[in-house]
Amino acid sequence: MPQFNNWLYLTQHGMFCRMCRQHKPPVKKGPLKRAFIEVGILVFRKDYIERHISSEPHQYSVKHQVSLASGYSVMQAFEPTVIMEHEAVIGGFKCLYWLVKNEMAHHTNYPKLLSLAQLLGCDYFEKLKVDQRNNYQSHRIVDEMLEILAQIVELPILQEIRSSQAISLEVDETTDVSISRQLDLHVRHLDKEGCVFNHFLDLVTLEDGKADSVVAAIKSVLQKKELPVDRLYGLGTDGAAVMTGRLNGVAKQLTDSFPKLVSVVCAAQRLALACKDASNAVRYMANFRNHLQELHLFFRNSANRSATLRSAATTLGGERYKVAIAGPSRSKPPEEPSSCAGCSGRRSEHKEVFSGQRSIHLLCHIPLCGCPLPSGRCAAPHSNAV
């Protein structure tokens, strides 16, 4: 067959493709020993030859052969493909960054977001689908992409910290939902103009909550991040016994390793705990908390009562709200940026008391019949008349 003479040749082991054996196309799927390339074909049939012509390895070899014949290099011949693949990878990183920035589940939503981008006309995402098994969407690939993004975001921050004149650490121990102990580390540093910046440093899983484990984790993070320990001057803790133990606490061990270190306990945290203990000793405060708790349960356990409360609030010109649970919470309100849990805790308790006062004031205008009208507009007996 003369039309195949330019690339097909015959040996005692069968027919081979001259171009494929010369350019060695990579094996993406299927057997390692391929027909016409590593293994000769002994069946002299035209459909076998035409099938090889339309195969991906042969097209790969033809493209290489054409680029060599036209004087272009292999990289120049594949430059458009490389650019498209590069754009696809960059687009995948952007989609993943958007999911993480908006605090969405990235493992489940990342493939869906790529599919949406393709529907909107981003055809270069097809380059991410190498084959059926490799498509840049597996959990392992997503985790590796997250590690790369984290390194890119973290690198300039670490460079600023390393060039700082003074740094300090804020350490707190916590337990996650899987009952695993974790150590939360934040770092504060000064820039060249003397401004203080606070950054999240790392979250380390601990084997136990002992002081030796906490100290080992802190030293490991300092070494891994290459922070200047000779300029480490401060350590902030919550005042727990494992942190401030006089003989073998975390602060004592770190002070022995870094003599310039000064340990400071959060004063607002101690004040919040002292206020809580003091209020527990006052019977009036305990009764007041119990009343707020009962008021919260009264409305939470009934949709009809909650609807009556909302209707009364709307009629009286108040805000649509629900009765908050009363408790010694130290959660930080989103509209009040503060780095101190104790201060935010006192504000949170104040808000609960204020919410309770509003609820009690509002209940005085709700009739026993459940009518949302004020007492002057309803003939039924009201709670303020009881």
C-alpha positions in Angstrom: 0.0 0.0 0.0 2.0 3.0 -1.3 0.0 5.6 0.8 1.6 4.2 3.9 5.2 3.8 2.7 6.3 7.1 4.3 5.9 5.8 7.9 5.0 2.0 7.7 7.7 -0.6 7.4 7.9 -4.4 7.7 10.3 -6.5 9.7 10.4 -10.2 10.7 8.6 -9.2 13.9 5.7 -7.5 12.1 4.7 -4.0 10.9 5.9 -0.9 12.8 5.3 2.8 12.6 8.5 4.7 11.8 7.3 8.0 13.2 5.9 6.6 16.5 9.1 4.6 17.1 11.1 7.8 16.5 9.2 10.2 18.7 8.1 7.8 21.4 4.6 9.2 22.4 3.9 8.9 26.1 1.6 6.2 27.4 -1.5 7.8 29.0 -3.8 4.8 29.2 -3.9 1.3 28.1 -1.1 -1.3 27.9 2.5 -0.3 28.0 3.4 -2.3 24.9 1.4 -0.8 22.1 0.8 -2.1 18.5 2.9 -0.6 15.8 5.2 1.0 18.4 6.6 -1.5 20.9 5.0 -4.6 19.3 4.8 -5.4 15.6 1.5 -6.3 13.9 1.4 -9.6 12.2 -2.1 -9.2 10.9 -1.9 -7.5 7.5 -5.3 -5.7 7.5 -6.0 -2.3 6.2 -8.5 -1.4 9.0 -5.8 -2.1 11.6 -3.5 0.5 9.8 -6.3 3.1 9.5 -7.1 2.6 13.2 -3.5 3.4 14.1 -3.6 6.5 11.9 -6.5 7.9 13.9 -5.0 7.0 17.3 -3.7 9.6 19.7 0.0 8.3 19.7 0.2 8.5 15.9 -1.3 12.1 15.9 1.3 13.0 18.5 4.1 11.7 16.3 2.7 13.4 13.2 2.7 16.7 15.0 6.3 16.3 16.1 7.3 15.3 12.6 5.6 18.3 11.0 7.2 20.7 13.5 10.6 19.3 12.8 10.1 19.5 9.0 8.9 23.1 9.2 11.9 24.2 11.2 10.0 24.9 14.5 11.1 23.3 17.7 9.0 20.9 19.7 8.3 23.5 22.3 7.2 26.0 19.7 4.9 23.5 18.1 3.2 22.8 21.5 3.2 26.4 22.7 -0.6 27.0 22.1 -1.4 23.8 24.0 0.9 24.7 26.9 -0.7 28.1 27.1 -4.2 26.7 27.2 -3.2 24.2 29.9 -1.6 26.9 31.9 -4.7 29.1 31.7 -6.8 26.1 32.8 -4.7 25.4 35.9 -4.6 29.1 36.8 -8.4 29.2 36.4 -8.8 26.1 38.6 -6.7 27.9 41.3 -8.9 31.0 41.1 -12.1 28.9 41.5 -10.6 27.1 44.5 -9.5 30.4 46.1 -13.0 31.8 45.6 -14.5 28.9 47.4 -12.1 29.1 50.3 -12.4 32.9 50.6 -16.2 32.6 50.9 -15.9 29.7 53.4 -17.7 27.1 51.2 -17.1 23.4 51.1 -14.3 23.2 48.5 -14.1 19.4 48.1 -17.8 19.1 47.1 -18.3 22.5 45.3 -15.0 22.7 43.3 -16.1 20.2 40.5 -19.5 21.9 40.3 -17.9 25.3 40.0 -15.7 24.1 37.2 -18.7 22.7 35.4 -20.5 26.0 35.8 -17.5 27.9 34.4 -17.5 25.6 31.3 -21.2 26.2 30.8 -20.5 30.0 30.9 -18.0 29.6 28.1 -14.6 28.8 29.7 -13.7 26.1 27.3 -10.0 25.9 28.4 -11.1 23.9 31.5 -11.4 20.9 29.2 -7.6 20.8 29.3 -7.8 19.8 32.9 -9.4 16.5 31.9 -6.3 14.5 30.9 -8.3 11.2 30.9 -11.1 9.6 32.8 -9.0 9.2 36.0 -6.9 12.4 35.9 -9.1 15.5 35.8 -7.6 17.8 38.6 -10.7 17.3 40.7 -9.8 14.6 43.2 -9.6 15.4 47.0 -5.9 14.8 46.9 -5.3 17.3 44.1 -7.6 19.9 45.8 -5.6 19.5 49.1 -2.3 20.0 47.2 -3.7 23.1 45.5 -4.8 24.5 48.9 -1.2 23.9 50.2 0.2 25.9 47.3 -2.3 28.7 47.8 -1.5 28.8 51.5 2.2 29.1 50.8 1.7 32.0 48.4 -0.5 33.8 50.9 1.8 33.0 53.9 5.2 33.9 52.3 4.9 37.7 52.3 3.5 37.7 55.8 6.4 35.5 57.1 8.9 37.9 55.4 7.4 40.8 57.2 7.6 38.9 60.5 11.2 37.9 60.0 12.2 41.5 59.3 10.4 42.8 62.4 12.2 44.3 65.3 10.1 42.5 67.9 7.6 39.7 67.9 5.4 38.0 70.4 3.2 34.9 70.5 -0.4 34.4 71.6 -1.1 30.8 72.5 -4.4 29.1 73.3 -5.4 25.5 73.6 -8.7 24.2 72.4 -10.6 21.0 71.6 -12.4 20.5 68.2 -15.6 18.5 67.5 -13.6 15.3 67.2 -12.3 15.8 70.8 -8.7 16.3 69.5 -6.6 18.8 71.3 -5.3 21.7 69.1 -3.0 24.6 69.7 -3.9 27.9 68.2 -0.9 30.2 67.6 -1.0 33.9 66.7 1.9 36.2 66.2 2.2 39.9 66.8 5.0 42.0 65.3 6.2 45.5 64.7 6.8 47.0 61.3 9.4 49.6 60.5 7.0 52.4 61.4 6.2 50.9 64.8 2.7 49.7 63.9 1.5 46.4 65.5 0.1 43.7 63.4 -1.6 40.5 64.5 -1.5 37.4 62.2 -2.6 33.8 62.5 0.5 31.6 62.6 -0.6 27.9 62.8 -3.0 25.4 64.2 -1.2 22.3 65.6 -2.7 19.1 66.7 -1.4 17.9 70.2 -1.1 14.4 71.5 -2.1 15.6 75.0 -2.6 18.8 76.9 0.6 18.6 78.9 3.1 21.5 79.1 5.9 19.5 77.4 3.7 18.8 74.4 2.7 22.4 74.1 6.3 23.7 74.3 7.5 21.2 71.8 4.7 22.2 69.3 5.6 25.9 69.8 9.3 25.3 69.2 8.5 23.2 66.1 6.4 25.9 64.6 9.0 28.6 65.3 11.6 26.4 63.6 9.4 25.5 60.6 8.4 29.1 60.0 12.0 30.3 60.5 11.0 33.1 62.9 13.7 35.0 64.7 13.6 33.6 68.2 16.3 36.2 69.3 13.6 38.9 68.9 10.9 36.9 70.7 9.9 39.2 73.6 6.3 38.4 74.6 4.0 35.4 75.3 0.3 35.9 75.9 -1.8 33.1 77.4 -5.3 32.7 79.0 -3.9 32.0 82.5 -4.6 28.3 82.6 -2.5 26.2 85.0 -0.7 24.4 82.2 0.3 27.7 80.7 1.4 29.6 83.8 2.6 26.8 86.1 5.4 28.1 88.3 7.6 25.0 88.1 6.9 23.3 84.7 4.4 25.5 82.9 4.6 26.5 79.3 5.7 30.1 80.1 8.4 28.8 82.5 9.9 26.4 79.9 9.8 29.0 77.1 11.4 31.6 79.4 14.2 29.2 80.2 14.8 28.7 76.4 14.3 32.3 75.5 15.6 34.6 78.3 14.2 37.8 76.8 10.6 36.4 76.8 8.0 38.0 79.1 4.8 36.1 79.8 1.6 38.1 80.1 -1.8 36.8 81.1 -4.9 38.3 79.6 -6.3 40.7 82.2 -9.7 40.9 80.6 -10.0 37.1 80.6 -9.3 37.0 84.3 -11.7 39.9 85.0 -14.4 38.1 83.1 -13.9 34.9 85.0 -13.8 36.8 88.3 -17.1 38.6 87.4 -18.7 35.3 86.6 -17.7 33.7 89.9 -18.7 36.8 91.8 -22.1 36.9 90.2 -22.7 33.3 91.0 -22.3 34.2 94.7 -25.0 36.8 94.4 -28.5 35.3 94.7 -30.1 38.1 92.8 -27.9 37.6 89.7 -28.5 33.8 89.8 -32.3 34.3 89.9 -32.0 36.9 87.1 -30.1 34.4 84.9 -32.7 31.8 85.6 -35.5 34.1 84.6 -33.8 34.9 81.3 -33.2 31.2 80.7 -36.9 30.4 81.3 -37.9 33.3 79.1 -35.7 32.0 76.3 -37.1 28.5 76.6 -40.7 29.9 76.8 -40.4 31.4 73.3 -38.0 28.9 71.7 -40.2 25.9 72.3 -43.3 27.4 70.7 -43.6 28.7 67.2 -46.9 30.4 68.2 -45.4 32.3 71.1 -42.5 33.4 68.9 -44.9 34.6 66.2 -46.9 36.6 68.9 -43.6 38.2 70.1 -42.7 39.2 66.6 -46.1 40.6 65.9 -46.1 42.6 69.1 -42.6 44.0 68.3 -43.7 45.0 64.8 -46.9 46.7 66.2 -44.9 48.6 68.8 -42.3 49.8 66.3 -39.5 47.6 67.6 -37.1 45.3 65.8 -37.9 41.8 64.7 -35.8 39.8 67.1 -35.7 36.6 69.2 -34.9 36.2 72.9 -31.2 35.3 73.2 -30.0 32.6 75.4 -28.5 33.8 78.7 -25.1 32.4 79.6 -21.5 33.4 80.3 -20.6 33.6 76.6 -17.3 35.1 75.5 -18.0 35.1 71.8 -16.9 38.2 69.9 -19.6 40.2 68.1 -18.9 40.6 64.4 -19.5 44.3 64.5 -17.1 45.0 67.4 -13.6 44.0 66.4 -11.6 43.1 69.5 -8.7 40.8 70.2 -9.7 40.2 73.8 -12.2 37.4 74.6 -12.8 38.8 78.1 -13.9 42.2 76.9 -16.2 40.7 74.2 -17.6 38.3 76.8 -18.7 41.2 79.1 -20.2 42.9 76.1 -22.0 39.7 75.1 -23.5 39.3 78.6 -24.5 43.0 78.6 -26.3 42.4 75.3 -28.1 39.4 76.8 -29.3 41.4 79.8 -30.4 44.3 77.5 -32.2 41.8 75.3 -33.9 40.4 78.4 -35.0 43.8 79.5 -36.5 44.5 76.1 -38.3 41.2 76.1 -39.7 41.9 79.6 -40.8 45.4 78.6 -42.4 43.9 75.5 -44.2 41.2 77.4 -45.9 43.8 79.5 -47.7 44.9 76.4 -48.8 41.5 75.2 -52.4 40.5 76.2 -53.0 37.1 77.6 -55.3 36.4 74.7 -52.3 36.5 72.4 -53.6 39.6 70.5 -50.6 41.7 69.2 -52.5 44.9 70.0 -51.3 47.1 72.9 -53.3 47.1 76.2 -55.1 50.3 75.3 -56.6 48.8 72.1 -57.7 45.3 73.4 -60.4 44.6 75.9 -58.8 41.4 77.2 -56.7 41.5 80.4 -53.0 42.1 79.8 -49.9 40.9 81.5 -49.1 44.3 83.1 -52.5 44.2 84.8 -51.8 40.8 86.5 
